[in-house]
Amino acid sequence: MRTTLSISCGSCCTNYQKLVVPVHSLLGISRAKAIADSKGSDSVNGEDEGSSRFLKRRAVLVSGVSFVSSAVLGFPVEAVVKQGLLAGRIPGLSEPDEQGWRTYRRPDEKSGGHGVGWSPIIPYSFSVPQDWEEVPVSIADLGGTEIDLRFGSSKEGRLFVIVAPVLRFADNLGENATIERIGTPEKVINAFGPEVIGDNVEGKVKNMDVAEHSGRTYYQFELEPPHVLITATAAGNRLYLFNVTANGLQWKKHYTNLKRIADSFRVV
């Protein structure tokens, strides 16, 4: 048995293209099995049961045709397929504001939690100019499995977010760690700065500040060389390192925007 879908080739056309879909394909069974089942039903179950099977098959067929027509014609198939948690990219960017900046908020549906002391990641947010785009992160990322997100702009620079379990550094911080309990700004940058730049930070810290937003403390650092702005904080059982970096020319031309991006980081 086959079913034929008639699909319009244009909004004003009178010609139609026919798509022939084998019924056994819709039902996920082989053609031979479909024929065998049909014959077995006719010879063993009698006319009444045959009619019943026909009606059941017809109901399944209609359901299958509805699914295929939705896929072919571009209609949503959300009732059939439901997407679960994703570890990869999920849109989290807002529309540009009047200044052309967009706010990224880590989606609640995005899974994550690499390393020791796994738990759901408390969302964070930051703002970027509208030409900045998310860059895919692989579990084989050379920066390590604790890189949760990357963004970049070919014109201005790039950023990445490290979300690390605090149990990696201390076992007495509990499930509601603060950056103050992890250590002083000097201790934090000396301990975690090398993870960001791949080298010792001695002599490279130009500026060091402490800020507070909505009751949460943030340590802010500016390093050179290389040119990088680091914002550090803690929430739950995670340490967050928000890192904005650029080459020399980008740093010189777009420092104001890069600093604004770094200062915008918040853990929700």
Backbone hydrogen bonds, N-H to C=O, Kabsch-Sander energy under -0.5 kcal/mol:
donor,donor_aa,acceptor,acceptor_aa,energy
3,T,21,V,-2.0
5,L,3,T,-0.5
5,L,19,L,-2.5
7,I,5,L,-0.6
7,I,17,Q,-1.9
9,C,15,N,-1.0
17,Q,7,I,-1.9
19,L,5,L,-2.4
20,V,18,K,-0.6
21,V,3,T,-2.6
21,V,19,L,-0.6
23,V,1,M,-2.2
25,S,22,P,-0.6
26,L,22,P,-1.5
27,L,23,V,-1.9
28,G,24,H,-0.5
28,G,25,S,-0.6
29,I,24,H,-2.4
34,A,30,S,-2.0
35,I,31,R,-2.3
36,A,32,A,-2.5
37,D,33,K,-2.7
38,S,34,A,-1.9
39,K,35,I,-2.4
40,G,36,A,-2.7
41,S,37,D,-2.0
42,D,38,S,-1.8
43,S,39,K,-2.0
44,V,40,G,-1.8
45,N,40,G,-0.5
45,N,41,S,-1.3
46,G,41,S,-0.5
49,E,45,N,-0.8
50,G,46,G,-2.2
51,S,47,E,-2.2
52,S,48,D,-2.3
53,R,49,E,-2.9
54,F,50,G,-2.4
55,L,51,S,-2.4
56,K,52,S,-2.4
57,R,53,R,-3.0
58,R,54,F,-2.5
59,A,55,L,-2.2
60,V,56,K,-2.3
61,L,57,R,-2.9
62,V,58,R,-2.6
63,S,59,A,-1.9
64,G,60,V,-2.8
65,V,61,L,-3.2
66,S,62,V,-2.3
67,F,63,S,-1.9
68,V,64,G,-2.6
69,S,65,V,-3.1
70,S,66,S,-1.9
71,A,67,F,-2.2
72,V,68,V,-3.0
73,L,69,S,-2.7
74,G,70,S,-0.9
75,F,70,S,-1.6
80,V,77,V,-1.5
81,V,77,V,-2.4
86,L,109,E,-1.2
94,S,103,T,-1.9
97,D,101,W,-2.6
100,G,97,D,-2.0
102,R,128,V,-3.2
104,Y,102,R,-0.5
104,Y,126,F,-3.2
105,R,92,G,-1.9
106,R,124,Y,-2.7
110,K,107,P,-1.2
111,S,86,L,-2.8
111,S,109,E,-0.5
125,S,266,R,-3.0
126,F,104,Y,-1.8
128,V,102,R,-2.6
130,Q,100,G,-2.0
132,W,129,P,-2.0
133,E,152,G,-2.3
135,V,150,R,-2.5
141,D,138,S,-1.9
144,G,141,D,-2.0
147,I,144,G,-1.2
148,D,146,E,-0.7
148,D,161,V,-2.8
149,L,161,V,-1.0
150,R,135,V,-0.6
151,F,159,L,-2.3
152,G,133,E,-2.1
153,S,157,G,-3.2
157,G,153,S,-1.7
158,R,245,T,-2.5
159,L,151,F,-2.5
160,F,243,N,-2.0
161,V,149,L,-2.3
162,I,241,L,-2.7
163,V,146,E,-2.6
163,V,161,V,-0.5
164,A,162,I,-0.5
164,A,239,L,-2.5
166,V,237,N,-2.1
168,R,165,P,-1.7
169,F,166,V,-2.1
170,A,166,V,-2.3
176,N,173,L,-0.6
177,A,236,G,-3.5
182,I,178,T,-1.4
183,G,179,I,-1.7
188,V,184,T,-2.7
189,I,185,P,-2.5
190,N,186,E,-2.0
191,A,187,K,-1.9
192,F,188,V,-2.9
193,G,189,I,-1.9
195,E,192,F,-0.7
196,V,192,F,-0.9
196,V,193,G,-1.1
197,I,193,G,-2.3
198,G,194,P,-2.0
204,K,201,V,-2.5
205,V,201,V,-0.6
206,K,204,K,-0.9
206,K,222,E,-2.7
207,N,222,E,-1.4
209,D,220,Q,-2.9
211,A,218,Y,-2.8
213,H,216,R,-2.5
216,R,213,H,-2.0
218,Y,211,A,-3.1
219,Y,232,A,-2.8
220,Q,209,D,-3.0
221,F,230,I,-2.9
222,E,207,N,-2.1
223,L,228,V,-2.9
224,E,204,K,-2.4
228,V,223,L,-1.8
228,V,226,P,-0.7
229,L,244,V,-3.0
230,I,221,F,-2.3
231,T,242,F,-2.6
232,A,219,Y,-3.0
233,T,240,Y,-1.9
235,A,238,R,-2.2
238,R,235,A,-2.2
239,L,164,A,-3.4
240,Y,233,T,-3.1
241,L,162,I,-2.6
242,F,231,T,-3.1
243,N,160,F,-2.4
243,N,241,L,-0.6
244,V,229,L,-2.7
245,T,158,R,-2.7
246,A,227,H,-1.4
251,W,247,N,-2.9
252,K,248,G,-2.0
253,K,249,L,-2.2
254,H,250,Q,-2.9
255,Y,251,W,-0.7
258,L,254,H,-2.4
259,K,255,Y,-2.8
260,R,256,T,-1.9
261,I,257,N,-2.4
262,A,258,L,-2.3
263,D,259,K,-2.4
264,S,260,R,-1.0
264,S,261,I,-0.8
265,F,262,A,-1.0
266,R,125,S,-2.4
268,V,123,P,-2.3
268,V,266,R,-0.6
